[in-house]
Amino acid sequence: MNKIEPEKDSISLSVEKIIDLIRSLRNELIKEFLKDESLLEYYHKHFKKKLSIVKKEFIKRELRELLISPVDLVHYAGLINHIKETSSASIGEKDSEYFYSDLKRIIAKYEH
């Protein structure tokens, strides 16, 4: 029984590292979108219109809240499993969609 417990600890530690990696990458992207230029450019590119100052401030407030929130394990489950299975921390372009979907969800609320 003692042999099983350390294995569980090492597995949970690697999952913790994966979650830390995901949170770090997610937060880097959020910080980029907290810059006016990046947010305005993204909004204009995807919605083909200018972002008002009021909407911009609401979006930035929600992004700051997301920045301090824990990683949504259900949302990132596929990416967590992929990293565990491949034992590789490299994130491909397909995987980046996990990160952008968090941002798109917030920004799209203010599209109208």
C-alpha positions as CSV (number, residue, x, y, z in Angstrom):
1,M,0.0,0.0,0.0
2,N,2.9,2.4,0.7
3,K,4.1,1.9,-2.9
4,I,0.8,3.0,-4.4
5,E,0.5,6.3,-2.5
6,P,3.8,7.8,-3.8
7,E,2.8,6.9,-7.4
8,K,-0.5,8.7,-6.8
9,D,1.5,11.7,-5.5
10,S,3.7,11.8,-8.6
11,I,0.7,11.5,-10.9
12,S,-1.1,14.4,-9.2
13,L,2.1,16.4,-9.2
14,S,2.5,16.0,-13.0
15,V,-1.2,17.0,-13.4
16,E,-0.6,20.0,-11.2
17,K,2.4,21.0,-13.4
18,I,0.2,20.6,-16.5
19,I,-2.5,22.8,-14.9
20,D,0.1,25.3,-13.9
21,L,1.4,25.3,-17.5
22,I,-2.1,25.8,-18.9
23,R,-2.8,28.6,-16.5
24,S,0.4,30.3,-17.3
25,L,-0.2,30.2,-21.1
26,R,-3.8,31.3,-20.6
27,N,-2.7,34.2,-18.4
28,E,-0.1,35.3,-21.0
29,L,-2.8,35.5,-23.6
30,I,-5.2,37.4,-21.3
31,K,-2.4,39.9,-20.5
32,E,-1.9,40.4,-24.2
33,F,-5.6,41.2,-24.6
34,L,-5.6,43.6,-21.7
35,K,-3.5,45.8,-24.0
36,D,-5.8,48.2,-25.8
37,E,-4.1,47.7,-29.2
38,S,-4.5,43.9,-29.1
39,L,-8.1,43.9,-27.9
40,L,-9.2,46.6,-30.4
41,E,-7.5,44.8,-33.3
42,Y,-9.0,41.4,-32.4
43,Y,-12.5,42.9,-32.0
44,H,-12.3,44.8,-35.3
45,K,-11.0,41.7,-37.1
46,H,-13.7,39.4,-35.8
47,F,-16.7,41.7,-35.6
48,K,-15.8,44.2,-38.4
49,K,-16.6,47.2,-36.2
50,K,-15.0,49.4,-33.6
51,L,-15.2,48.6,-29.9
52,S,-16.7,51.4,-27.8
53,I,-14.8,52.6,-24.8
54,V,-17.5,51.4,-22.4
55,K,-17.5,47.9,-23.9
56,K,-13.8,47.8,-23.9
57,E,-13.7,48.5,-20.2
58,F,-16.3,45.9,-19.4
59,I,-14.3,43.3,-21.5
60,K,-11.1,44.2,-19.7
61,R,-12.8,43.9,-16.3
62,E,-13.9,40.4,-17.2
63,L,-10.5,39.5,-18.5
64,R,-8.9,40.6,-15.3
65,E,-11.4,38.4,-13.4
66,L,-10.4,35.5,-15.7
67,L,-6.8,36.2,-15.0
68,I,-7.1,35.5,-11.3
69,S,-9.6,32.6,-11.7
70,P,-8.5,29.0,-11.6
71,V,-8.3,26.9,-14.8
72,D,-11.6,25.4,-15.8
73,L,-10.7,21.7,-15.6
74,V,-13.7,20.6,-17.6
75,H,-13.0,23.1,-20.4
76,Y,-9.3,22.1,-20.6
77,A,-9.7,18.4,-20.0
78,G,-8.9,17.5,-23.6
79,L,-5.7,19.5,-23.5
80,I,-4.7,18.1,-20.1
81,N,-5.2,14.6,-21.3
82,H,-3.3,15.3,-24.5
83,I,-0.3,16.6,-22.6
84,K,-0.4,13.7,-20.2
85,E,-0.7,11.1,-23.1
86,T,2.1,12.7,-25.1
87,S,4.3,13.7,-22.2
88,S,4.9,16.9,-24.2
89,A,4.2,20.4,-23.1
90,S,4.2,21.7,-26.6
91,I,1.0,23.4,-27.5
92,G,0.0,23.2,-31.2
93,E,-2.1,25.6,-33.1
94,K,-5.1,23.3,-32.7
95,D,-4.6,23.4,-28.9
96,S,-4.5,27.1,-28.8
97,E,-8.2,27.1,-29.5
98,Y,-8.8,26.1,-25.9
99,F,-7.2,29.4,-24.8
100,Y,-8.9,31.6,-27.4
101,S,-12.4,30.1,-26.7
102,D,-12.2,31.6,-23.1
103,L,-11.5,35.0,-24.6
104,K,-14.0,34.7,-27.4
105,R,-16.8,33.8,-24.9
106,I,-16.1,37.1,-23.0
107,I,-15.6,39.3,-26.0
108,A,-18.6,38.0,-27.9
109,K,-20.9,39.0,-25.1
110,Y,-20.3,42.6,-26.0
111,E,-20.6,42.2,-29.8
112,H,-24.1,43.6,-30.0
